[in-house]
């Protein structure tokens, strides 16, 4: 573990660390925001998963999340979006390989050696966080786009691990859209049955978890109609009687300007659930 | 005038435009945040000047200023930090030439053809803003580092143009420090008398304006001791009986994490003065 950035921010500290990941077989970076309350006691953690092409930097520089994390006493942990390095398989396209892990455990060569982000987010990273920082065991998860997909899938499959789940502009049914089909074919192979465990809409329809969650979607998002298909998760929730809050916002696009405008609500949503879980 | 970005943000619009500057003899970019109130009426404007190496992007992506601008109904205008382009004189160093205008009117060759940022910020840009956007004539100015210097100098020399002035981590006496001496020698020549009109501390000691202003400075800023020398402006204000608020913040550095943590206070400070000016 090596610290590579440390900045005072809203009374707490925004840090960036690097460590050798045993699961991913490469050095990994993550960002951690330590709210002022973490000086006094262990605090709950909100994990944030970013989208295609992103790193741990996007949410910490562009979203303004630290203000709300400081208000509610929540630690924010934002991992890089994939394994990286010269020895890690990659692809020239922006939507496959480094920066495009889709937060799954790859089964196909050459990806399976490093692309085990599902287990990294679920197991290795939280162990690191509770060992080295003032974090308690309570955690929630959110993310954007590909990271919104990751947050929904991790949350739906592990309801005892994540107290609450939310997403901005998530890829809700990757099996049904271009981005997901390309990535899943490469990482998981042609067997579409294997894809279902990484498809939020499929998981909901399988009855995996009935917990409510929060989704925000911009109606001027250029990926809304073809890649995100938010209506699919709304329909699945209705069918399965899940009380999800799925909000549509006229004029908003896919950028961090959208996220910055609504992230206060997400942090408050998670804070309320994280607080409730210890009452 | 050509729009190159437009994003919904906190109920308003974050836009980026390019135009042909007559004063600077090159295309220039600026960012403008239109708060929701600008749909109904003309609003006052806060100009933001960024620091060395920056563009119009830094404050709009990293500071979170839009939230507070939307709350108070203030337009934010953030120009690029210098003229740019292949025909514009430049230097390999980060602290001279493109990205390092120091917001002055250059008198020396080869800089004087394009580097007229003082007049651009004071005259050309505000005319453009009031002509093309829902802006009234009331304006204030703020900035960071080299841009904090620019805001102080423009504000002190033009008290009837700017209702209020603030700065983060400003270069308060460029004549006395390495960054300023290098830039002023190149842009203004060796005559140190010509430098005084672009030195905030010198302007205060000359009695230019007695108006209060707000400065925030991080005590862990690596440039604090050698380049910023905040104590010099505090001393000058005491000597001249100017009621400036100069605040020091333990732990904070020179980054936008510092700015994001305190910009709410700056927007509120300007909002109060901009409001008072029409009562």
Interface residues (C-beta under 8 A of the other chain):
Chain A: X7 X8 X9 X10 X11 X14 X61 X62 X64 X66 X67 X218 X220 X249 X251 X252 X253 X255 X256 X257 X258 X260 X261
Chain B: X7 X8 X9 X10 X11 X14 X61 X62 X64 X66 X67 X218 X220 X249 X251 X252 X253 X255 X256 X257 X258 X260 X261
